[in-house]
């Protein structure tokens, strides 16, 4: 095979690809390989380009045994790490030197690495969240069967704590099931026609007892006419219940929570007709360092207070997936001491 034809074959591969012959020099490389490894790599010894020992060893093995080899190549573009699966395949009758050459293909598997890490983190977080209440339950059961068996006041106190811990586990399992259901439906567009103002008014009515118990005044500011859109009413009710409930619990010290509805024929975020629902509180606010991570699973800006108030750390993750299903956006603005504004932007 001529070098011109070889270069065309390598260029046709839609991944970083290069060819190394028996002289251990690179005889062909496509554009993606040059972007990854450097522009002037043709004609150079592969060990001066690919300096990672495991990659050099795999290529030497393939040249020596005339068989396949596989390894990993780690790269960094200055912004993030990238992991490549490197596949070496020997080809006979290729190259200027008789004996063939090795085709080396780099497949980007970074997304698979991230998904695997997310699964590991998720399992570790769920295990941690369940272990704490389970340990408390086991400890109180042991105490009630032993030293506190005949202590009526202690028994009542311990049973209440056990009930609280059991309820916490029940909320966690419920949120896990809800998150799983929302993720499975994320690619299915909702088709129900609904009136947003009525849905928000109903949600506020359901939350008024909690607001009154926290001395918080709830207000709704919406356009006079109906605000209609396509969506899943149950899921959107879950979104607004979660956000308003959070505003009452964490921002209720400001004494008021306002829900503001703004409708526009051309929203800059959606590049078309959209409606914005803002949940505004006047509480202590959220430190800017926490804002980018608020929708991560089990991430809490204030872990101790969140657990005290019964939070599972999954509420905003569920909110994010529901809004994604509706092809919307979630924006969070906050400054310490100046409250927080959660904005849900939905296409109309």
Backbone torsions as a table, in degrees:
resi	resn	phi	psi	omega
1	UNK	NA	128.2	-178.7
2	UNK	-69.2	158.7	-180.0
3	UNK	-63.5	-33.3	179.7
4	UNK	-65.6	-45.8	179.1
5	UNK	-66.7	-38.1	178.2
6	UNK	-61.7	-43.2	179.7
7	UNK	-63.1	-38.1	178.6
8	UNK	-66.5	-40.7	179.6
9	UNK	-63.8	-45.7	-179.6
10	UNK	-65.2	-38.0	-179.5
11	UNK	-66.3	-24.9	-177.8
12	UNK	-77.8	-14.3	-179.5
13	UNK	-75.8	126.3	-174.5
14	UNK	-81.3	30.5	176.8
15	UNK	-144.3	160.1	176.1
16	UNK	-55.2	121.4	-174.3
17	UNK	-141.8	139.6	175.2
18	UNK	-143.1	165.2	-179.0
19	UNK	-125.1	132.3	-179.9
20	UNK	-122.6	126.3	-178.5
21	UNK	-93.8	-171.7	-174.6
22	UNK	-67.8	-16.5	175.1
23	UNK	-80.4	0.2	-179.7
24	UNK	66.8	26.9	176.7
25	UNK	-111.9	150.0	-179.9
26	UNK	-78.0	119.1	-177.0
27	UNK	-104.0	-11.7	176.4
28	UNK	-159.5	147.2	178.2
29	UNK	-155.5	137.8	178.8
30	UNK	-86.4	177.2	-175.9
31	UNK	-61.2	-41.0	-179.6
32	UNK	-63.5	-37.9	178.9
33	UNK	-67.1	-38.5	178.4
34	UNK	-67.6	-37.1	177.2
35	UNK	-63.7	-39.1	-178.3
36	UNK	-75.4	-42.4	-168.8
37	UNK	-110.5	-15.5	-178.1
38	UNK	129.1	149.3	-173.6
39	UNK	-73.7	-38.8	-173.9
40	UNK	-102.5	65.2	-176.7
41	UNK	-105.6	-18.1	-179.8
42	UNK	-66.5	132.0	180.0
43	UNK	91.5	-7.5	-178.4
44	UNK	-96.8	156.0	177.3
45	UNK	-67.2	133.0	-172.5
46	UNK	-62.1	-27.8	-177.9
47	UNK	-68.4	-23.1	177.8
48	UNK	-81.4	-14.8	179.6
49	UNK	-100.6	-48.4	-179.1
50	UNK	-101.0	91.0	-170.7
51	UNK	-90.5	4.1	179.6
52	UNK	-83.5	123.0	-172.6
53	UNK	-52.6	-40.2	-176.9
54	UNK	-67.1	-31.9	178.6
55	UNK	-73.3	-44.0	178.2
56	UNK	-60.1	-43.9	-179.6
57	UNK	-62.5	-41.3	-179.8
58	UNK	-64.8	-41.9	-179.5
59	UNK	-69.0	-40.6	176.5
60	UNK	-62.9	-39.5	178.5
61	UNK	-63.2	-43.6	-179.6
62	UNK	-65.9	-39.6	176.8
63	UNK	-65.8	-38.7	-176.6
64	UNK	-74.1	-45.8	-174.8
65	UNK	-93.5	-9.5	-176.1
66	UNK	57.1	34.7	179.4
67	UNK	-129.1	-178.4	-178.6
68	UNK	-78.1	157.4	174.4
69	UNK	-150.3	152.2	-178.1
70	UNK	-140.9	143.1	177.7
71	UNK	-158.5	-170.4	178.6
72	UNK	-117.5	145.0	173.9
73	UNK	-123.7	128.4	-179.1
74	UNK	-106.0	131.2	-178.2
75	UNK	-131.2	160.4	176.6
76	UNK	-144.9	124.4	-178.7
77	UNK	-93.0	12.5	-178.2
78	UNK	96.6	-18.9	180.0
79	UNK	-113.3	-37.3	-178.5
80	UNK	-152.5	158.3	176.1
81	UNK	-81.5	144.5	177.3
82	UNK	-129.2	135.3	179.4
83	UNK	-110.3	128.8	178.3
84	UNK	-116.3	138.7	168.5
85	UNK	-87.7	121.8	-176.8
86	UNK	-103.1	121.9	-179.2
87	UNK	-113.3	122.3	178.7
88	UNK	-108.6	124.9	179.5
89	UNK	-129.0	128.4	-178.2
90	UNK	-83.0	137.1	179.4
91	UNK	-125.8	124.9	179.1
92	UNK	-78.3	153.1	174.2
93	UNK	68.4	27.4	-178.1
94	UNK	-121.7	138.9	176.3
95	UNK	99.1	165.0	-178.2
96	UNK	-71.5	-30.3	-179.2
97	UNK	-93.7	133.9	-179.2
98	UNK	-64.3	150.1	179.3
99	UNK	115.3	-13.0	174.2
100	UNK	97.6	-170.2	-176.7
101	UNK	-152.7	169.2	-179.0
102	UNK	-108.5	126.9	173.3
103	UNK	-88.7	125.7	-176.8
104	UNK	-117.3	119.0	-177.3
105	UNK	-117.5	132.6	179.9
106	UNK	-106.8	115.2	177.7
107	UNK	-107.4	124.1	-179.1
108	UNK	-72.4	115.4	179.6
109	UNK	-117.3	21.8	-178.0
110	UNK	-58.6	-41.7	-179.0
111	UNK	-63.7	-33.6	177.5
112	UNK	-70.3	-37.6	176.8
113	UNK	-63.4	-43.5	179.3
114	UNK	-63.6	-42.5	-180.0
115	UNK	-63.4	-40.7	179.1
116	UNK	-65.2	-41.2	178.6
117	UNK	-65.9	-38.3	178.3
118	UNK	-63.6	-39.5	178.0
119	UNK	-64.3	-43.0	179.1
120	UNK	-63.3	-43.8	179.2
121	UNK	-64.1	-39.5	-179.1
122	UNK	-63.1	-46.6	179.1
123	UNK	-61.9	-42.5	-179.5
124	UNK	-64.0	-41.3	-180.0
125	UNK	-67.2	-43.5	178.8
126	UNK	-62.2	-43.4	179.3
127	UNK	-59.9	-43.0	180.0
128	UNK	-65.4	-44.5	-178.0
129	UNK	-64.1	-34.2	179.7
130	UNK	-82.8	-31.7	-176.2
131	UNK	-64.5	-38.8	-177.1
132	UNK	-60.6	-53.7	178.2
133	UNK	-67.7	-33.3	178.8
134	UNK	-64.8	-41.7	177.7
135	UNK	-62.0	-41.3	178.2
136	UNK	-63.8	-43.2	179.7
137	UNK	-61.6	-45.7	-179.5
138	UNK	-62.6	-39.6	179.5
139	UNK	-65.4	-43.7	-179.9
140	UNK	-69.3	-37.0	177.2
141	UNK	-61.8	-43.6	179.0
142	UNK	-62.5	-40.1	179.4
143	UNK	-66.2	-42.1	-179.1
144	UNK	-67.2	-28.9	178.0
145	UNK	-82.3	-11.8	-177.3
146	UNK	-120.2	-107.0	-172.1
147	UNK	-57.6	-34.4	-175.1
148	UNK	-98.7	19.2	-175.6
149	UNK	-59.6	-40.5	-175.9
150	UNK	-107.0	10.3	180.0
151	UNK	-95.6	101.9	-173.7
152	UNK	-63.8	-46.8	-177.2
153	UNK	-64.2	-41.9	178.7
154	UNK	-65.4	-39.5	-178.5
155	UNK	-61.8	-44.7	179.8
156	UNK	-63.4	-41.9	179.9
157	UNK	-64.5	-44.8	-179.4
158	UNK	-66.3	-39.4	179.3
159	UNK	-63.3	-36.5	177.9
160	UNK	-66.3	-42.0	178.3
161	UNK	-64.2	-41.3	179.2
162	UNK	-62.5	-40.0	177.1
163	UNK	-62.7	-42.6	178.6
164	UNK	-61.1	-43.2	-179.5
165	UNK	-67.9	-39.0	177.9
166	UNK	-65.0	-40.7	177.1
167	UNK	-63.6	-36.9	178.3
168	UNK	-63.1	-43.8	177.0
169	UNK	-64.4	-38.6	179.3
170	UNK	-63.7	-41.2	177.0
171	UNK	-64.0	-40.3	-179.7
172	UNK	-63.1	-47.7	179.1
173	UNK	-62.0	-41.7	177.7
174	UNK	-60.0	-43.7	179.3
175	UNK	-68.4	-36.1	176.8
176	UNK	-62.9	-44.0	177.9
177	UNK	-64.8	-40.5	178.8
178	UNK	-64.2	-43.4	179.1
179	UNK	-62.1	-43.0	179.3
180	UNK	-62.7	-42.1	-179.8
181	UNK	-66.3	-43.2	-179.3
182	UNK	-64.2	-42.6	179.2
183	UNK	-63.1	-38.7	-178.5
184	UNK	-68.8	-24.4	-178.8
185	UNK	-99.3	2.3	-170.3
186	UNK	-61.9	-30.4	-178.3
187	UNK	-86.5	-5.5	-178.7
188	UNK	-96.5	116.4	-177.7
189	UNK	-73.2	133.5	177.0
190	UNK	-69.4	150.7	-176.7
191	UNK	-127.0	3.5	-177.2
192	UNK	-77.6	135.6	174.3
193	UNK	-88.4	129.1	-177.6
194	UNK	-139.6	160.3	177.8
195	UNK	-106.5	112.9	-168.8
196	UNK	-67.0	-40.8	-176.6
197	UNK	-61.8	-42.6	179.2
198	UNK	-64.4	-38.7	178.9
199	UNK	-64.4	-41.7	179.5
200	UNK	-67.8	-39.6	179.0
201	UNK	-63.4	-40.6	177.7
202	UNK	-64.1	-41.6	179.3
203	UNK	-62.9	-43.7	179.3
204	UNK	-63.8	-39.1	178.5
205	UNK	-62.1	-38.5	179.1
206	UNK	-67.3	-28.8	-175.4
207	UNK	-96.2	-3.3	-178.2
208	UNK	-60.5	-40.8	177.2
209	UNK	-57.5	-41.4	177.4
210	UNK	-65.1	-41.0	179.7
211	UNK	-64.8	-43.4	180.0
212	UNK	-64.4	-38.8	177.7
213	UNK	-64.8	-26.5	179.5
214	UNK	-99.4	7.2	-179.4
215	UNK	58.2	44.5	-179.8
216	UNK	-116.6	134.5	177.6
217	UNK	-95.4	125.1	177.8
218	UNK	-99.2	133.4	177.5
219	UNK	-133.1	147.2	177.6
220	UNK	-121.5	121.5	175.0
221	UNK	-114.6	109.5	-175.2
222	UNK	-137.3	159.3	176.1
223	UNK	-58.8	154.8	-178.8
224	UNK	-65.9	-40.6	-178.9
225	UNK	-81.1	169.8	178.8
226	UNK	-67.7	146.0	176.1
227	UNK	-114.4	100.3	-174.9
228	UNK	-100.3	143.8	175.0
229	UNK	-156.9	171.2	178.2
230	UNK	-97.4	127.7	-178.9
231	UNK	-173.3	-178.4	176.0
232	UNK	-101.6	109.6	-172.7
233	UNK	-62.2	-40.1	-179.6
234	UNK	-63.9	-43.5	-178.6
235	UNK	-70.0	-40.3	178.7
236	UNK	-67.8	-35.3	174.6
237	UNK	-61.3	-39.0	177.8
238	UNK	-63.5	-40.8	178.2
239	UNK	-60.0	-53.1	-174.3
240	UNK	-72.3	-32.9	174.8
241	UNK	-61.8	-45.3	-179.6
242	UNK	-62.1	-48.2	-175.4
243	UNK	-68.4	-41.8	-179.6
244	UNK	-70.2	-40.0	177.8
245	UNK	-62.0	-41.9	176.3
246	UNK	-61.6	-41.1	-179.8
247	UNK	-63.3	-37.7	178.3
248	UNK	-67.5	-46.0	-175.0
249	UNK	-71.2	-44.9	-172.6
250	UNK	-99.8	-22.9	-179.7
251	UNK	-116.1	8.8	-176.0
252	UNK	-67.7	-15.0	179.4
253	UNK	-63.4	-18.9	178.0
254	UNK	-78.2	-10.1	174.3
255	UNK	87.5	-9.8	-179.3
256	UNK	-151.9	149.8	173.2
257	UNK	-132.4	123.0	-179.2
258	UNK	-108.2	134.7	172.6
259	UNK	-109.4	117.2	-174.9
260	UNK	-116.5	130.5	-179.7
261	UNK	-111.0	125.2	180.0
262	UNK	-125.8	121.2	-179.0
263	UNK	-107.7	139.9	-176.6
264	UNK	-141.1	144.5	176.7
265	UNK	-78.7	-19.0	175.1
266	UNK	-149.2	101.9	178.7
267	UNK	-90.8	134.2	-176.7
268	UNK	-62.8	-33.9	-178.4
269	UNK	-73.5	-35.0	-176.2
270	UNK	-99.5	-11.8	-178.1
271	UNK	56.2	39.7	180.0
272	UNK	178.3	-173.1	179.3
273	UNK	-61.1	134.5	-177.7
274	UNK	-156.9	165.9	175.9
275	UNK	-127.7	138.7	177.5
276	UNK	-112.4	130.2	174.9
277	UNK	-114.3	115.3	-178.4
278	UNK	-106.0	128.9	174.2
279	UNK	-106.2	111.5	-170.2
280	UNK	-115.7	125.7	174.2
281	UNK	-123.0	166.4	-179.1
282	UNK	-119.2	33.9	-177.5
283	UNK	-81.8	-157.5	-175.1
284	UNK	-72.4	-12.9	179.9
285	UNK	81.5	176.9	-177.0
286	UNK	-125.1	133.7	178.1
287	UNK	-61.9	138.7	-176.3
288	UNK	-58.3	-26.8	-179.3
289	UNK	-66.3	-22.6	-178.0
290	UNK	-88.4	-22.6	-170.3
291	UNK	-56.0	-45.2	-177.5
292	UNK	-65.2	-19.2	-173.2
293	UNK	-109.0	5.6	-173.2
294	UNK	-60.2	-31.5	-176.0
295	UNK	-92.0	5.1	175.5
296	UNK	-71.9	147.5	178.4
297	UNK	-63.8	130.7	176.2
298	UNK	69.2	6.7	177.2
299	UNK	-81.3	131.7	179.4
300	UNK	-129.8	131.4	176.2
301	UNK	-69.5	-32.5	177.8
302	UNK	-135.9	90.8	-172.6
303	UNK	-60.1	-45.0	-175.4
304	UNK	-64.2	-47.1	-177.7
305	UNK	-68.4	-37.5	179.7
306	UNK	-60.7	-44.5	179.4
307	UNK	-67.6	-37.8	177.8
308	UNK	-59.5	-36.3	-177.3
309	UNK	-90.9	6.3	175.1
310	UNK	87.6	13.8	-179.6
311	UNK	-73.9	145.6	178.5
312	UNK	-101.0	-11.9	-177.4
313	UNK	83.1	7.7	-178.0
314	UNK	-113.3	-10.8	-173.4
315	UNK	-56.2	-49.9	-177.0
316	UNK	-73.3	-25.6	174.0
317	UNK	-66.1	-41.8	176.5
318	UNK	-63.1	-44.9	178.1
319	UNK	-56.1	-46.1	-178.0
320	UNK	-59.6	-46.5	-177.3
321	UNK	-67.2	-37.2	178.0
322	UNK	-65.1	-43.9	179.4
323	UNK	-64.8	-38.0	176.2
324	UNK	-60.6	-40.8	179.0
325	UNK	-61.0	-35.1	179.8
326	UNK	-85.2	8.1	-179.3
327	UNK	57.3	36.8	-178.4
328	UNK	-106.5	-166.6	-179.2
329	UNK	-136.0	150.7	172.9
330	UNK	-121.4	124.0	178.1
331	UNK	-118.8	139.7	178.7
332	UNK	-126.4	125.6	176.6
333	UNK	-126.3	134.1	-179.9
334	UNK	-163.5	150.0	171.0
335	UNK	-135.1	144.1	179.1
336	UNK	-58.8	129.5	179.4
337	UNK	83.4	-2.0	-176.9
338	UNK	-124.5	16.3	176.9
339	UNK	79.1	-170.3	-177.3
340	UNK	-142.2	151.2	176.4
341	UNK	-127.5	115.5	173.6
342	UNK	-101.2	121.1	-177.1
343	UNK	-114.4	122.8	174.6
344	UNK	-103.1	120.7	-179.5
345	UNK	-109.0	120.8	-176.5
346	UNK	-123.7	137.2	176.5
347	UNK	-65.6	142.8	-176.8
348	UNK	-117.6	NA	NA
